Each structure stands twice: as C-alpha cells, then as structure tokens.
Amino acid sequence: YSFTDYDIIHPPQFIGLANYAEMFGNDLFWKSVTVTLRYTLISVPIQLLLALGFALLLNQKIPLRGFFRTAMYFPSMVSGVAMSLLWYWIFNPQIGLFNYMLSWFGIRGPAWLMNPDTALYALMIMSFWTAGSGMILFLAGLQGVPASLVEAAKLDGAGRFKVFLHVTLPMISPVLLFQLIMGMIDSFQVFTQAFVMTQGGPNYSTWFYVYNLYTSAFKEYRAGYSSALAWVLLVVVMLFT
C-alpha cells in the first residue's frame, strides 16, 4: 500500500516511491519528526530519573511503604483517554489545579494547552504522572541486587553514593536499558494525548508523528501515504531498539 495511491474507497493504484518522495519533502512530516524527537529527548530521561528516584526511596524501610508503592503505580492503570481528560482540566488556565498551585507562589500560569510555547511541555509534565510503572520495574531490579555485594562495599569504606554508583547501578543496568528502549518506543508513538487534548496543538506544536499518520489516514483518507509513514516509523523504532 505504501507504493500506491489508495484512498480506502477506490482500488489502489501503483505509484512507486511517490509517497516516500512526497513525505520527505513535506514540511508537516519534518514538523512531526521534530516534535516527537523533542518530546523523546526531554521526557524519557526525566521519566527514567523520576522512576529510579522513587524506586530508591520506596526500597527503604519507611512507614506505609506498601501504600506508597501502590499509590505511585496507580496512575499507570488509568486509560489514556481518561488521563488526558483529567489533565485537560488540570491545565485549564482559569479553573485548573496547576495554575492554582502556581498562584500560591505568586506565579501567573499560562494557557498551557493553547500556547504554542507551552503545549508540548504540558504533555511532557503529564507523562511524568505515569513514572510509577517504571518505578515498579526498578524496584524489582533493586531487590535483586545481592546484599553481600553492598555489605562488602560498605566494609571497604564506600559511602552510599559510591555503593550506588559502583554496585547498584551496574547491577540494575539491564533494567535501565530495558526501560530506556521501551520509553523511547512509547514516546515515538504518542497519539492519545495530542488527539484528545490539543488536536495537534496551536501552530502544530504537538503535531506528533503518529498524529500526523492518523490525520493522513482517517481525515484525508490517504491510506497509501499513511502506510509509507508507518513503514518509516517501524524502521526507526527497529533501529533504535
């Protein structure tokens, strides 16, 4: 289909590489690539750090540890549409919780989802709410670190930071790599938030790659062109993985 002109209704017509040539010459294609890469490069590392930080904290013997673990993981169970509607209200410039909390510090919050300078960052902030799913995996990795190695490092005079850097981090590196790869794959396929909350955003500020693909396929009925977009996404995800 990616080598055809296909509108779903009429039979596909073979056009060779025309869809790919049009794609790489299309400004909206490059805009979607830029938006998706910005989202990936900023949100994925911060999500990893948050998940690891919460896992380290909740791996300690603290009161109500089970409750906090459950509370941290719970947002990851909320469906994408429900979460998007909830955060759409949170980012409301007049009655939203986010700007209300900023007002405590004398800060006048922007119209997050209506401003091209802040819309993408608002979606990044929303993504941090699901750091609990990564926290659970990091927690499992931390509990798999042999206590004998930690004790040996401490006996040799290593402090907490050195124990983490030279013992804990190398031991959980497979979990870190897995989380990084899965986080990147997920960030390349962001769609629900952009569709429900911003419809591509003001001035295409949240025009994610998969939203561009969806628009081509189901609004413009260009199934051939959108198939070409899907193939490029598949190849990129495979290369990164």
C-alpha positions in Angstrom: 0.0 0.0 0.0 2.9 2.4 0.7 3.7 2.1 -3.0 0.2 3.0 -4.1 -2.3 5.9 -4.3 -5.0 4.4 -2.1 -8.0 6.3 -0.6 -9.6 3.2 1.0 -12.7 3.5 -1.2 -11.2 3.0 -4.7 -8.7 0.3 -5.8 -5.1 1.2 -5.0 -3.0 2.5 -8.0 0.7 1.7 -8.1 2.8 4.9 -8.0 6.2 3.6 -6.9 8.2 5.7 -4.5 6.0 8.8 -4.9 4.6 8.6 -1.4 8.1 8.5 0.1 9.3 11.3 -2.1 6.3 13.5 -1.0 6.9 12.6 2.6 10.5 13.7 2.8 9.5 16.9 1.0 6.6 17.7 3.3 7.0 20.3 6.0 4.4 18.7 8.2 6.4 15.4 8.1 9.5 17.2 9.4 7.5 19.1 11.9 6.1 15.9 13.3 9.6 14.4 13.5 10.9 17.4 15.3 8.1 17.5 17.9 8.4 13.7 18.5 12.2 13.9 18.9 11.9 16.9 21.3 9.4 15.0 23.4 11.6 11.9 23.5 14.8 13.6 24.3 13.3 15.6 27.2 10.6 13.4 28.7 12.2 9.9 28.5 15.4 10.8 30.6 13.3 12.7 33.2 10.9 9.8 33.5 13.7 7.4 34.0 15.3 9.6 36.7 11.9 10.0 38.5 11.2 6.3 38.3 14.6 5.4 39.6 14.5 8.0 42.4 11.1 6.8 43.6 12.3 3.2 43.5 15.3 4.0 45.6 13.1 5.9 48.1 10.5 3.1 48.3 13.1 0.4 48.6 13.9 1.8 52.1 12.2 0.6 55.2 9.8 3.5 55.7 6.3 3.6 57.3 3.4 2.8 54.9 5.8 1.6 52.2 3.2 -0.7 50.6 0.7 2.1 50.4 3.1 4.5 48.8 4.1 1.9 46.2 0.5 1.2 45.3 -0.2 5.0 45.1 2.8 5.6 42.9 1.8 2.8 40.5 -2.0 3.5 40.4 -1.9 6.4 37.8 -0.3 3.9 35.3 -3.6 1.9 35.4 -5.7 4.9 34.2 -6.6 4.7 30.5 -5.1 7.2 28.1 -8.3 9.0 27.3 -9.4 9.3 30.9 -5.9 10.6 31.9 -6.0 13.1 29.0 -9.4 14.4 30.1 -8.2 14.7 33.7 -5.1 16.6 32.7 -7.0 18.8 30.3 -8.9 20.1 33.4 -5.7 20.4 35.4 -4.1 22.6 32.7 -7.2 24.8 32.3 -5.9 28.4 32.6 -8.9 29.6 34.6 -10.0 26.8 36.9 -7.2 24.3 36.5 -5.3 22.9 39.5 -1.9 23.5 38.0 -2.2 27.3 37.7 -4.0 27.5 41.0 -1.0 25.9 42.7 1.4 28.2 40.8 -0.6 31.1 42.2 0.5 30.1 45.7 3.9 31.3 44.7 2.7 34.5 43.0 3.2 33.0 39.5 0.6 33.6 36.9 0.3 30.4 34.9 0.0 30.4 31.1 -2.8 28.9 29.0 -0.8 25.7 28.8 -2.5 23.8 26.0 -3.4 26.9 23.9 0.1 28.4 23.9 2.5 27.0 21.2 5.4 27.7 23.6 4.0 25.5 26.4 1.6 22.9 24.9 4.4 20.3 24.3 5.9 20.9 27.7 2.4 20.4 29.3 2.2 17.0 27.7 5.7 16.2 29.0 4.6 17.1 32.5 1.6 14.9 32.2 3.8 11.9 31.1 5.7 12.1 34.4 2.5 11.1 36.2 3.0 7.5 34.9 6.5 7.2 36.3 5.1 4.6 38.7 5.2 1.8 36.1 8.9 2.3 35.6 9.3 2.6 39.4 7.9 -0.9 39.8 10.5 -2.4 37.4 13.4 -0.5 39.0 12.1 -1.7 42.4 12.3 -5.3 41.3 15.8 -4.7 39.9 16.9 -3.1 43.2 15.6 -6.0 45.2 17.6 -8.4 43.0 21.0 -6.7 43.9 22.9 -9.2 46.2 23.1 -7.8 49.7 26.5 -9.4 50.1 28.0 -7.1 47.4 26.5 -4.0 49.1 27.9 -5.1 52.5 31.3 -5.8 51.0 31.5 -2.3 49.5 30.5 -0.8 52.8 33.1 -2.8 54.7 35.7 -1.4 52.2 34.6 2.1 53.2 32.3 3.0 50.4 29.6 5.6 51.2 26.0 5.4 49.9 26.8 7.3 46.7 29.7 5.1 45.8 27.8 2.0 46.6 25.0 3.2 44.3 27.5 4.2 41.6 29.7 1.1 41.6 27.4 -1.7 42.8 23.7 -0.9 42.5 23.8 0.9 39.1 25.8 -1.8 37.3 23.6 -4.5 38.7 20.4 -2.8 37.5 21.8 -1.7 34.2 19.7 -4.3 32.2 16.6 -2.9 33.8 17.8 0.6 32.9 18.4 -0.4 29.3 15.0 -2.1 29.0 13.2 1.0 30.4 15.1 3.3 28.1 14.2 1.3 25.0 10.6 0.9 26.0 10.3 4.6 26.9 11.7 5.6 23.5 9.3 3.3 21.6 6.4 4.6 23.6 7.4 8.2 23.0 7.7 7.7 19.3 4.0 6.5 19.3 2.4 9.3 21.4 -1.1 9.9 20.0 -3.9 9.9 22.5 -2.8 13.0 24.4 -2.3 15.0 21.3 -5.7 13.9 19.8 -7.8 14.4 23.0 -6.1 17.5 24.5 -4.7 19.6 21.6 -5.7 18.2 18.2 -2.2 18.8 17.0 -1.7 21.9 19.1 -1.6 25.6 18.3 0.8 26.2 15.4 1.4 22.4 15.2 3.3 22.5 18.5 2.0 19.0 19.4 1.9 17.5 15.9 3.4 14.2 16.8 4.4 11.6 14.2 1.6 9.2 14.9 -0.9 12.1 15.0 0.3 13.1 11.5 -0.1 9.4 10.4 -3.7 9.3 11.8 -4.6 12.6 10.1 -3.4 11.4 6.8 -5.2 8.1 7.1 -8.5 8.9 8.7 -9.1 12.6 7.9 -7.5 12.9 4.5 -8.2 9.2 3.5 -4.7 8.8 2.1 -4.1 5.2 3.2 -1.1 4.8 0.8 0.7 7.8 2.2 0.0 6.9 5.8 1.3 3.4 5.1 4.6 4.9 4.0 4.6 6.9 7.2 4.0 3.7 9.2 6.9 1.9 7.5 9.3 4.7 8.3 8.2 4.6 11.9 8.7 0.8 12.0 12.2 1.1 10.6 13.2 3.9 13.0 11.9 2.0 16.1 13.7 -1.1 15.0 17.0 0.8 14.5 16.7 2.5 17.9 15.8 -0.9 19.6 
